[in-house]
Amino acid sequence: MKNKVEILFRSTMIALFAIILVSCSSKLTPLSPSLFSVTPSPLEVQGSKIPATVNGKFPEKWFNKNAEIIITPVLKWGVSEQLGTPVTYQGENIAGNGIVVLQKQGAPFTIKSEFDYDPEMANPALYLRFTTLVKNKPVTLPDVKIAEGLITTAALANALTNTPADAPDDFQKLIKDAYDANILFLIQQAELRSSELNSNNLAAWKSLVKSADNNPRQNVNVEVLAYASPDGGYELNSKLAAQREKNTTGYLNKEFKKDNVNTNVYANYTAQDWEGFKKLVEASSLQDKDLVLRVLSMYTDPADREREIKNISVIYKDLAETILPQLRRSRLVANVETVGRTDSELIQAFNTNPSTLTANELLYTATLAGTPQERIYTVVTQRFPTDYRGWNNLGAFYFANGQIDAAQKAFIKAQQINNRAPEPNMNLGLLAMADGDIAKAEQLIANGSQANTSNEALGLLYLKKGDYNKAIQAFGDTKSNNAALAQILTKNYNQAEQTLKSISNKDGMTHYLEAIVAARTNDATGVAQHLGAAFEVDPSLKQNAIYDLEFAKFVNNTTASFLFK
């Protein structure tokens, strides 16, 4: 009896021990941070995002066969947090869509996630959160910290330091114009007819030449180009065109002398005006004109052309009546150069009587050193309210001087006047980037692709999107903080250093970026020198530097440590 009791007791204990073992093996314990690695380490802002790739491992015999675990990367800073991309894993007894993990073997896993960068993130840490069910009952597991710190260098890209686009002034200091008149001749004649010499067209042309000659701001010279129509032999037409040129030149010299016009007359003639013939036929409404044009393309010899065209009898009569008479002419060309006001004259005119200046003259005057740009652009908006350029350039002035609200109002007004104008679209794109609206900025910058600083804006857009190589291509030779930042982010430190040295008006950020270049090239002296210059120009940058991982290894460096205190 005693033996039976003993056997029963042992059997009971063995069964109880087995139950305990099963129970223990099914319990999920917190995982060690050593099971995980994060790339990049530390985390780094790319464009406006923070990408993270987590590689981890479920240990052997850890994953409960009846468990479902959702792993979510979580970025925490202060009292805030941001959730990444969750991934579901499940034990081998679970029927679901998760990734199956065998209890006996365990399994490696990879989770890729991306977070939106927030400027308020101060020394954030990356955790893994385990939302767990075992047999549909929740099991609490603590968040596991797997990475700490964030390199925020890419976030230094600043739309408000980009160069806004000015609309062109179209001002020319030397304006060249050409004014034409024709004297027509009868067929095979070179005599100047009174009906032609007394025409209103010729009278107006001569008056224009006289006015230009008398205007101290204008220079004028005259060309006489005499022609014969293509019909008739080359020798005859050559003599005829030469005589027409001679008669016309003689007449003009006589008229200019009588009117005290002191100008040069340059003369030439063309025996057969095939080029003029072709242009008139192309522009005409002649039936079957394509036949004539085909002859011109097929034959280059003048005699062949004339013969073939005359063979098209149904057309030739119309040509003789409508086209050929217009080619028997002397073409008079007055080449007039108008010399614009000098810079000093423009400035004086604005100060004394701005109403005498055109929109182009005002816009140009605003570009001259020492001129009151805001006042000039305001005058443009008042006198030429439907010219978008005044509003745009006033906005560009405000933008460059940090008056962002006023700049935005002016750019919107310019865009309302001309929504296809590239400059206000591009400038509004910069403001959209400053507000973090990359999609809107991309559309506006595309609409402003013809603006004079669009490449710089496009470079910043690529920088904000994290495409640093395209940013460098778009920036080209631009010398700016943003261009240098793109070079830093592609590890082209020599080029970045040269770009920063070439910036004429350095601000605190210019020196700060120089310090980053020095830090990445292990130049403690350079870090101390450039950070000192940065703090002197902009003391607020010291707080940035204290928490900036770019300088972490220099905090205790004897050369630079004093700057972080």
C-alpha positions in Angstrom: 0.0 0.0 0.0 2.8 2.3 0.9 4.4 1.6 -2.5 1.2 2.4 -4.3 0.9 5.8 -2.5 4.6 6.5 -3.3 4.1 5.8 -7.0 0.9 7.9 -7.1 2.7 10.8 -5.4 5.6 10.6 -7.9 3.3 10.5 -10.9 1.4 13.5 -9.6 4.6 15.5 -9.1 5.9 14.6 -12.6 2.7 15.7 -14.2 2.7 19.0 -12.2 6.3 19.6 -13.1 5.5 19.1 -16.8 2.6 21.6 -16.5 4.9 24.1 -14.9 7.5 23.6 -17.7 4.9 24.1 -20.4 3.6 27.2 -18.7 7.0 28.7 -18.4 7.9 28.0 -22.0 4.8 29.8 -23.1 5.5 33.0 -21.2 6.8 35.9 -23.2 9.6 37.8 -21.5 11.0 41.2 -22.5 13.6 41.1 -25.2 17.1 42.5 -24.8 18.1 45.6 -26.7 21.2 43.6 -27.8 19.0 41.6 -30.1 18.4 44.6 -32.4 20.4 46.9 -34.6 19.3 50.1 -36.4 20.5 51.6 -39.7 21.5 54.4 -39.8 23.0 54.7 -36.4 22.5 57.3 -35.1 19.3 58.2 -37.0 19.6 60.9 -39.5 17.2 63.4 -41.1 17.0 62.9 -44.9 15.1 65.6 -46.6 12.1 66.0 -44.3 12.0 62.4 -43.3 13.7 60.1 -40.8 14.2 56.6 -42.3 15.0 53.7 -40.1 15.7 50.0 -40.8 15.5 47.7 -37.8 17.1 44.3 -37.9 16.2 42.0 -35.0 15.9 38.4 -33.9 13.3 36.3 -32.1 15.3 33.9 -29.9 14.8 30.2 -30.0 11.9 28.9 -28.0 10.8 32.5 -27.2 7.8 33.0 -29.5 4.6 31.4 -28.1 2.9 29.2 -30.6 -0.4 30.9 -29.8 0.9 34.4 -29.8 0.2 37.3 -32.2 2.6 40.2 -31.9 2.5 43.6 -33.7 5.8 45.3 -33.6 5.7 49.0 -34.1 8.8 51.3 -34.2 8.1 54.4 -32.1 10.2 57.6 -32.1 9.9 59.3 -28.7 11.0 62.8 -27.6 9.9 64.7 -24.5 6.3 63.8 -23.9 5.7 63.2 -27.7 6.0 60.2 -29.9 5.4 59.2 -33.5 4.5 55.8 -34.7 6.3 54.0 -37.6 5.2 51.2 -39.8 3.7 48.2 -37.8 4.5 44.6 -38.8 2.5 41.6 -37.5 4.1 38.3 -36.5 2.3 35.1 -35.3 2.9 31.8 -33.8 2.6 28.6 -35.7 -0.9 27.8 -34.2 -2.4 31.1 -35.3 -4.4 31.3 -38.5 -3.9 34.8 -39.8 -2.0 37.0 -42.2 1.0 37.7 -40.1 4.5 36.5 -40.6 4.8 33.0 -39.0 7.6 32.5 -36.4 8.4 28.9 -35.4 8.8 28.6 -31.6 11.7 26.1 -31.7 13.8 28.0 -34.2 13.0 31.6 -33.6 13.6 33.9 -36.6 15.4 37.1 -37.7 13.2 40.0 -38.9 13.6 43.4 -40.6 11.3 46.4 -40.2 11.7 49.5 -42.4 10.0 52.6 -41.2 10.0 56.3 -41.9 9.1 59.2 -39.6 8.2 62.9 -40.4 10.9 65.2 -39.0 9.6 67.7 -36.4 11.9 70.6 -35.5 10.8 70.1 -31.9 12.5 66.7 -31.7 15.3 67.0 -29.1 17.5 64.0 -28.7 14.8 61.5 -29.7 15.1 57.8 -29.1 13.8 54.9 -31.1 11.8 52.1 -29.4 10.0 49.0 -30.5 6.5 48.5 -29.1 5.1 45.0 -28.8 1.3 44.8 -28.9 0.7 41.1 -27.9 -2.1 38.6 -27.7 -1.7 35.1 -26.4 -4.9 33.0 -27.0 -6.6 36.3 -27.7 -5.6 37.7 -24.2 -3.5 40.8 -24.0 0.0 40.4 -22.7 2.0 43.4 -21.6 5.6 43.8 -22.8 7.6 46.9 -22.2 8.8 49.1 -25.1 12.5 48.3 -25.9 14.8 51.2 -26.6 17.1 50.3 -29.5 18.6 53.7 -30.6 19.1 57.2 -29.4 20.0 60.5 -31.0 19.3 62.2 -34.3 21.6 63.9 -36.8 19.5 66.9 -38.0 22.0 68.5 -40.5 19.7 68.0 -43.5 17.0 70.0 -41.6 19.3 73.1 -41.9 18.0 73.6 -45.4 16.2 76.9 -45.3 13.8 78.2 -48.0 13.9 81.7 -46.6 17.6 82.1 -47.5 17.1 81.2 -51.1 17.3 84.0 -53.7 13.8 85.1 -54.8 13.1 85.6 -58.5 12.9 89.2 -59.8 10.8 89.8 -62.9 13.0 91.3 -65.7 12.9 95.0 -66.3 13.5 94.7 -70.1 15.3 98.1 -70.0 17.7 98.7 -72.9 20.3 101.4 -72.9 20.5 101.1 -76.7 17.3 100.3 -78.6 17.6 99.4 -82.2 14.6 99.8 -84.5 14.1 99.5 -88.3 11.5 101.4 -90.3 10.6 100.5 -93.9 9.0 102.2 -96.9 8.8 101.2 -100.5 9.0 103.0 -103.8 7.4 100.9 -106.6 8.3 100.9 -110.3 6.5 100.0 -113.4 7.6 96.9 -115.3 11.0 97.3 -116.9 11.2 100.9 -115.8 13.5 102.7 -113.3 11.9 106.2 -113.3 10.7 107.6 -110.0 7.0 108.3 -110.4 5.4 111.3 -108.7 2.6 109.2 -107.3 5.2 107.2 -105.4 7.2 110.2 -104.3 4.1 112.0 -103.0 2.7 109.0 -101.1 1.8 109.4 -97.4 3.9 106.4 -96.6 7.1 107.9 -98.0 6.3 111.3 -96.4 6.0 109.7 -93.0 9.2 107.7 -93.4 11.2 110.8 -94.4 9.7 112.7 -91.4 10.8 109.9 -89.1 14.4 110.0 -90.5 14.5 113.8 -90.0 13.2 113.5 -86.4 15.7 110.8 -85.5 18.5 112.9 -87.0 17.5 115.9 -85.0 17.1 113.9 -81.7 20.3 114.0 -79.7 19.4 110.6 -78.2 19.0 108.9 -81.6 21.4 107.8 -84.4 20.0 107.0 -87.8 21.4 105.6 -91.1 19.5 104.6 -94.3 19.7 101.6 -96.5 18.4 101.5 -100.1 17.8 98.0 -101.4 16.6 98.0 -105.0 15.1 94.9 -106.8 13.7 93.7 -110.0 11.0 91.0 -110.3 12.2 87.5 -111.4 10.5 87.8 -114.8 12.8 88.8 -117.6 16.4 87.8 -118.2 19.1 88.2 -115.5 21.2 90.7 -117.5 18.2 92.9 -118.1 17.0 92.7 -114.5 20.5 93.4 -113.2 20.8 96.7 -115.2 17.2 97.6 -114.2 17.8 97.0 -110.5 21.1 99.0 -110.6 19.4 101.9 -112.2 16.5 101.8 -109.7 19.1 101.9 -106.8 20.9 104.8 -108.4 17.8 106.9 -109.0 16.5 106.2 -105.5 19.8 107.0 -103.8 20.1 110.3 -105.8 16.6 111.3 -104.8 17.1 110.6 -101.1 20.4 112.4 -101.0 18.7 115.4 -102.6 15.8 115.3 -100.1 18.1 114.9 -97.1 20.3 117.8 -98.1 17.2 120.0 -98.5 15.9 119.0 -95.0 19.4 119.3 -93.4 19.4 115.6 -92.6 23.0 114.4 -92.0 22.9 110.7 -92.4 24.7 108.0 -94.3 22.9 106.2 -97.2 24.0 102.7 -98.0 22.8 101.2 -101.3 22.7 97.8 -102.9 20.6 96.0 -105.5 19.3 92.5 -106.3 18.8 91.5 -109.9 16.0 88.9 -109.4 14.2 88.9 -106.1 13.4 85.2 -105.8 13.4 85.3 -102.0 10.8 88.1 -101.9 8.8 86.3 -104.6 8.7 83.1 -102.5 7.5 85.0 -99.4 4.7 86.8 -101.2 3.5 83.6 -102.8 3.5 81.8 -99.4 1.5 84.6 -97.8 -0.9 84.9 -100.8 -4.4 83.3 -101.3 -3.5 82.3 -104.9 -5.1 79.1 -106.0 -2.6 76.3 -106.7 0.2 78.3 -105.1 1.8 75.0 -104.0 2.6 74.3 -107.6 4.7 77.5 -107.8 6.4 76.7 -104.5 7.2 73.2 -105.7 8.9 74.7 -108.8 11.0 76.9 -106.5 12.1 73.9 -104.5 12.9 71.7 -107.5 14.9 74.3 -109.6 17.7 76.6 -108.5 18.7 78.1 -111.8 16.8 81.4 -112.3 16.1 80.7 -116.0 14.7 77.3 -115.3 12.5 78.7 -112.6 11.1 81.4 -114.8 10.4 79.0 -117.7 8.6 76.4 -115.5 6.5 79.0 -113.8 5.4 80.6 -117.1 4.5 77.1 -118.2 1.8 77.1 -115.5 -0.3 79.4 -117.5 -3.4 79.2 -115.3 -1.3 80.7 -112.4 1.1 83.0 -114.2 -1.5 85.6 -115.1 -2.4 86.0 -111.4 1.3 86.2 -110.5 1.8 88.9 -113.1 -1.1 91.0 -111.7 -0.7 90.5 -107.9 2.8 89.3 -107.0 5.3 90.6 -109.5 4.4 94.3 -109.3 5.2 94.3 -105.6 8.8 93.1 -106.3 9.6 96.0 -108.7 10.7 98.3 -105.9 13.3 100.1 -103.9 13.0 99.2 -100.3 14.0 102.0 -97.9 15.2 101.1 -94.4 15.8 103.6 -91.6 17.9 102.0 -88.9 17.4 104.0 -85.7 19.3 103.6 -82.5 17.8 105.2 -79.5 20.2 105.8 -76.6 18.4 105.4 -73.2 18.9 107.6 -70.2 22.1 107.1 -68.1 21.9 105.6 -64.7 22.4 109.0 -63.1 19.7 110.5 -65.3 17.3 107.8 -64.3 17.9 108.3 -60.6 17.5 112.0 -60.9 14.3 111.6 -62.9 12.9 109.3 -60.1 13.8 111.7 -57.4 12.3 114.8 -59.2 9.6 113.5 -61.5 9.0 109.7 -61.5 5.9 110.1 -63.7 8.3 110.7 -66.6 9.7 107.2 -66.3 8.3 104.1 -68.0 7.7 100.8 -66.1 10.9 99.3 -67.6 12.9 102.4 -66.6 11.6 102.3 -63.0 12.2 98.6 -62.7 15.8 99.0 -63.9 16.4 102.0 -61.6 15.5 99.9 -58.6 18.4 97.6 -59.5 21.0 100.4 -59.2 23.1 100.7 -56.1 21.8 103.0 -53.4 18.3 103.4 -54.8 15.2 103.1 -52.6 13.9 99.8 -53.9 10.8 99.6 -51.9 9.7 103.1 -52.8 10.4 102.5 -56.5 8.5 99.2 -56.7 5.6 100.8 -54.8 5.5 103.5 -57.5 5.4 100.8 -60.2 2.4 99.1 -58.5 0.6 102.5 -58.3 1.4 103.8 -61.8 1.2 100.4 -63.6 -1.2 98.3 -61.5 -1.7 95.7 -64.1 2.0 95.0 -64.5 2.7 92.0 -62.3 6.4 92.8 -62.2 6.1 95.7 -59.8 4.2 93.5 -57.3 6.5 90.5 -57.7 9.7 92.6 -57.3 8.2 94.4 -54.3 7.6 90.9 -52.8 11.1 89.9 -53.6 12.4 92.9 -51.7 10.3 92.0 -48.7 11.4 88.4 -48.9 15.1 89.3 -48.9 14.5 91.5 -45.9 12.7 89.0 -43.8 9.2 90.5 -44.2 7.6 87.2 -45.1 4.0 88.1 -44.6 4.3 91.3 -46.8 6.2 89.3 -49.4 3.5 86.6 -49.6 0.7 89.3 -50.1 2.7 90.9 -52.9 3.5 87.6 -54.6 -0.2 86.6 -54.5 -1.2 89.9 -56.0 1.4 89.4 -58.8 0.1 85.9 -59.4 -3.5 87.2 -59.6 -2.5 89.7 -62.3 -0.7 87.1 -64.3 -1.0 83.5 -63.1 1.3 82.2 -65.8 4.2 84.5 -64.9 7.1 82.3 -63.7 8.5 84.6 -61.0 5.5 84.9 -58.5 4.9 81.1 -58.9 8.5 80.3 -58.1 8.5 82.7 -55.1 5.3 81.3 -53.7 6.9 77.9 -54.1 9.7 79.0 -51.8 7.1 80.1 -49.2 5.3 76.7 -49.6 8.6 75.0 -48.8 9.2 77.2 -45.8 5.7 76.0 -44.6 6.7 72.4 -45.2 4.2 71.9 -48.0 6.5 70.1 -50.4 3.8 68.9 -52.8 2.4 72.5 -53.3 6.0 73.8 -53.6 6.8 71.3 -56.3 3.8 72.4 -58.5 4.5 76.1 -58.0 8.2 75.7 -58.9 7.3 73.7 -62.0 5.1 76.6 -63.0 8.0 79.0 -62.4 10.7 77.0 -64.2 11.5 80.0 -66.5 12.3 82.3 -63.5 15.8 83.6 -63.3 16.6 81.8 -60.0 14.5 78.6 -60.7 17.6 76.3 -60.6 18.3 77.4 -57.0 14.7 76.8 -56.0 14.8 73.4 -57.7 18.0 72.5 -55.9 16.3 73.4 -52.5 13.3 71.3 -53.5 15.5 68.2 -54.2 17.3 68.9 -50.9 14.0 68.9 -49.0 13.0 65.7 -50.8 16.3 64.0 -49.7 17.6 63.7 -53.3 21.0 65.3 -52.7 22.7 64.4 -56.0 19.9 66.0 -58.0 20.1 69.0 -55.6 23.8 69.5 -56.5 23.0 69.3 -60.2 20.2 71.8 -59.9 22.3 74.2 -57.8 25.1 74.2 -60.3 27.5 77.0 -59.5 25.2 78.6 -56.9 27.1 79.9 -53.9 24.7 79.6 -51.0 24.3 77.9 -47.7 21.8 75.5 -49.2 24.1 74.6 -52.1 26.9 73.9 -49.6 24.6 71.8 -47.4 23.8 69.5 -50.4 27.6 69.0 -50.9 28.0 68.2 -47.2 25.2 65.7 -47.3 26.9 63.9 -50.3 30.2 64.0 -48.3 31.9 66.4 -50.9 33.6 68.3 -48.1 36.2 70.1 -50.3 33.6 71.5 -52.6 31.4 72.5 -49.7 34.3 74.3 -48.1 35.0 76.2 -51.4 31.3 77.1 -51.8 31.1 78.5 -48.2 34.3 80.5 -48.7 32.8 82.0 -51.9 29.6 83.4 -50.1 30.1 87.1 -50.0 27.5 88.0 -47.3 28.1 85.3 -44.7 25.5 84.8 -41.9 25.7 82.7 -38.8 24.6 79.6 -40.7 27.4 79.9 -43.2 29.9 79.7 -40.3 27.9 76.9 -38.7 28.1 74.8 -41.9 31.9 75.5 -42.1 32.1 74.1 -38.5 30.2 71.0 -39.6 32.7 70.5 -42.5 35.5 70.9 -40.0 33.9 68.4 -37.6 33.4 65.8 -40.4 37.1 66.1 -41.4 38.3 65.9 -37.8 39.6 69.5 -37.7 39.1 70.6 -34.0 40.7 73.9 -34.6 38.3 74.6 -37.5 35.4 73.6 -35.4 36.4 76.1 -32.7 37.1 78.9 -35.2 33.9 78.5 -37.2 31.6 77.9 -34.3 33.0 80.9 -32.5 32.2 83.0 -35.7 28.8 81.5 -35.9 27.9 82.3 -32.3 29.2 85.9 -32.7 26.9 86.5 -35.7 23.9 84.5 -34.3 24.1 83.6 -30.6 21.0 81.4 -30.9 23.1 78.8 -32.8 25.0 77.9 -29.6 22.0 76.1 -28.2 21.8 74.1 -31.5 25.5 73.2 -31.3 25.3 71.9 -27.8 22.8 69.2 -28.8 24.1 68.7 -32.4 25.6 65.2 -32.8 27.9 66.6 -35.5 29.9 68.1 -32.6 29.4 65.4 -30.0 33.0 64.2 -30.1 34.4 67.7 -29.6 32.4 68.5 -26.4 35.4 67.2 -24.4 38.1 68.3 -26.8 40.5 70.7 -25.2 40.5 72.9 -28.4 36.8 73.3 -28.7 35.1 72.3 -25.4 34.9 75.8 -24.1 32.4 76.7 -26.8 29.8 74.2 -25.4 29.7 75.6 -21.9 
